[in-house]
Amino acid sequence: MADTGSDVQDNGLSLDEMGGTQPRNRSRDEEIAQARTAADLEAVFDVPVKVAAVLGQAKMQVSDLLKMATGTVLELDRKVGEAIDIYVNNRLVARGEVVLVEDRLGVTMTEIIKGDR
């Protein structure tokens, strides 16, 4: 019977190899690219970006907008529990959920949107 305890031996196998799929041979360039750290990006750390978490949108006429007062409910195009969009510099980069952190609202990213570059 196999040992299922917390002692795990490193036998040098990757998860792909243990699952029976063929291991992928990485090129030297791929290994170098993965070895890079956040220090490589240090030159851009101080560049300001605009981050926006969009709960939803609504279209209305200016006359309806002018009729709004404190307490008016504005219906958005999203349903409760639906993911919100996260934009960086007006570009959609992720989707997430609204969370409460102490007495402030925050966003937790649940999906990263890959660009088509």
C-alpha positions as a Markdown table, in Angstrom:
| # | Residue | x | y | z |
|---|---|---|---|---|
| 1 | Met | 0.0 | 0.0 | 0.0 |
| 2 | Ala | 1.3 | 3.5 | -0.9 |
| 3 | Asp | 2.3 | 5.9 | 1.8 |
| 4 | Thr | -0.2 | 8.8 | 1.8 |
| 5 | Gly | 1.4 | 10.7 | 4.6 |
| 6 | Ser | 2.7 | 14.2 | 4.5 |
| 7 | Asp | 6.2 | 13.2 | 3.6 |
| 8 | Val | 6.5 | 13.7 | -0.1 |
| 9 | Gln | 9.6 | 12.6 | -1.9 |
| 10 | Asp | 10.9 | 14.6 | -4.9 |
| 11 | Asn | 11.5 | 12.0 | -7.6 |
| 12 | Gly | 12.2 | 14.6 | -10.3 |
| 13 | Leu | 9.0 | 14.1 | -12.1 |
| 14 | Ser | 6.8 | 17.0 | -13.2 |
| 15 | Leu | 3.0 | 16.9 | -13.0 |
| 16 | Asp | 2.8 | 16.3 | -16.7 |
| 17 | Glu | 5.1 | 13.3 | -16.5 |
| 18 | Met | 3.2 | 11.8 | -13.5 |
| 19 | Gly | -0.1 | 12.2 | -15.5 |
| 20 | Gly | 1.2 | 10.2 | -18.4 |
| 21 | Thr | 1.6 | 13.0 | -20.9 |
| 22 | Gln | 4.8 | 13.6 | -22.7 |
| 23 | Pro | 7.1 | 16.1 | -21.0 |
| 24 | Arg | 7.7 | 19.3 | -22.9 |
| 25 | Asn | 11.4 | 20.1 | -23.6 |
| 26 | Arg | 11.8 | 23.8 | -22.9 |
| 27 | Ser | 14.3 | 25.8 | -24.9 |
| 28 | Arg | 17.1 | 27.8 | -23.3 |
| 29 | Asp | 15.3 | 31.0 | -24.2 |
| 30 | Glu | 12.2 | 29.9 | -22.3 |
| 31 | Glu | 14.2 | 29.0 | -19.3 |
| 32 | Ile | 16.0 | 32.4 | -19.3 |
| 33 | Ala | 12.6 | 34.2 | -19.7 |
| 34 | Gln | 11.2 | 32.4 | -16.7 |
| 35 | Ala | 14.2 | 33.2 | -14.6 |
| 36 | Arg | 13.6 | 36.9 | -14.9 |
| 37 | Thr | 12.3 | 38.7 | -11.8 |
| 38 | Ala | 10.4 | 41.7 | -11.0 |
| 39 | Ala | 13.7 | 43.6 | -10.7 |
| 40 | Asp | 13.8 | 43.5 | -14.5 |
| 41 | Leu | 10.7 | 45.8 | -14.5 |
| 42 | Glu | 12.1 | 48.3 | -12.1 |
| 43 | Ala | 12.3 | 51.0 | -14.7 |
| 44 | Val | 8.5 | 51.1 | -15.0 |
| 45 | Phe | 7.6 | 50.8 | -11.3 |
| 46 | Asp | 6.9 | 54.5 | -11.0 |
| 47 | Val | 4.8 | 54.9 | -14.2 |
| 48 | Pro | 1.3 | 56.0 | -13.1 |
| 49 | Val | -1.6 | 54.0 | -14.5 |
| 50 | Lys | -5.3 | 54.5 | -14.2 |
| 51 | Val | -7.2 | 51.6 | -12.8 |
| 52 | Ala | -11.0 | 51.4 | -13.0 |
| 53 | Ala | -13.4 | 48.7 | -11.8 |
| 54 | Val | -16.6 | 49.1 | -13.7 |
| 55 | Leu | -19.7 | 47.8 | -11.9 |
| 56 | Gly | -21.9 | 48.4 | -14.9 |
| 57 | Gln | -23.3 | 50.9 | -17.3 |
| 58 | Ala | -26.5 | 52.7 | -18.1 |
| 59 | Lys | -27.8 | 54.9 | -20.9 |
| 60 | Met | -30.2 | 57.7 | -20.2 |
| 61 | Gln | -31.3 | 61.0 | -21.6 |
| 62 | Val | -29.9 | 64.2 | -20.1 |
| 63 | Ser | -33.4 | 65.2 | -18.9 |
| 64 | Asp | -33.6 | 61.9 | -16.8 |
| 65 | Leu | -30.1 | 62.5 | -15.4 |
| 66 | Leu | -31.1 | 66.0 | -14.3 |
| 67 | Lys | -34.2 | 64.6 | -12.4 |
| 68 | Met | -32.0 | 62.3 | -10.3 |
| 69 | Ala | -31.7 | 63.2 | -6.6 |
| 70 | Thr | -30.0 | 61.7 | -3.6 |
| 71 | Gly | -31.3 | 58.1 | -3.1 |
| 72 | Thr | -32.3 | 57.6 | -6.7 |
| 73 | Val | -31.6 | 54.1 | -7.9 |
| 74 | Leu | -29.7 | 53.8 | -11.2 |
| 75 | Glu | -30.3 | 50.4 | -12.9 |
| 76 | Leu | -27.1 | 49.1 | -14.4 |
| 77 | Asp | -26.7 | 46.5 | -17.2 |
| 78 | Arg | -25.3 | 43.9 | -14.9 |
| 79 | Lys | -26.9 | 41.3 | -12.6 |
| 80 | Val | -26.1 | 40.8 | -8.9 |
| 81 | Gly | -23.1 | 38.5 | -8.6 |
| 82 | Glu | -22.0 | 39.0 | -12.2 |
| 83 | Ala | -18.2 | 39.7 | -12.6 |
| 84 | Ile | -17.2 | 43.3 | -12.9 |
| 85 | Asp | -14.7 | 44.6 | -15.5 |
| 86 | Ile | -11.2 | 45.9 | -14.5 |
| 87 | Tyr | -9.5 | 48.3 | -16.8 |
| 88 | Val | -6.0 | 49.6 | -16.8 |
| 89 | Asn | -5.5 | 52.7 | -18.9 |
| 90 | Asn | -8.9 | 52.1 | -20.5 |
| 91 | Arg | -7.9 | 48.6 | -21.5 |
| 92 | Leu | -9.8 | 45.6 | -20.2 |
| 93 | Val | -7.3 | 43.4 | -18.3 |
| 94 | Ala | -9.3 | 41.4 | -15.9 |
| 95 | Arg | -12.7 | 40.5 | -14.4 |
| 96 | Gly | -13.4 | 40.3 | -10.7 |
| 97 | Glu | -15.7 | 40.4 | -7.8 |
| 98 | Val | -16.5 | 43.2 | -5.3 |
| 99 | Val | -15.2 | 42.5 | -1.8 |
| 100 | Leu | -15.3 | 44.4 | 1.5 |
| 101 | Val | -11.9 | 45.1 | 3.1 |
| 102 | Glu | -12.5 | 46.5 | 6.6 |
| 103 | Asp | -14.6 | 49.6 | 5.8 |
| 104 | Arg | -13.7 | 49.9 | 2.2 |
| 105 | Leu | -14.7 | 48.3 | -1.1 |
| 106 | Gly | -12.2 | 46.4 | -3.1 |
| 107 | Val | -12.0 | 44.1 | -6.0 |
| 108 | Thr | -10.6 | 40.6 | -6.2 |
| 109 | Met | -9.5 | 39.5 | -9.7 |
| 110 | Thr | -11.0 | 36.2 | -10.7 |
| 111 | Glu | -10.0 | 36.1 | -14.4 |
| 112 | Ile | -7.1 | 37.7 | -16.3 |
| 113 | Ile | -8.0 | 38.8 | -19.8 |
| 114 | Lys | -5.2 | 38.0 | -22.2 |
| 115 | Gly | -4.5 | 40.6 | -25.0 |
| 116 | Asp | -4.4 | 39.6 | -28.6 |
| 117 | Arg | -0.8 | 40.9 | -29.1 |
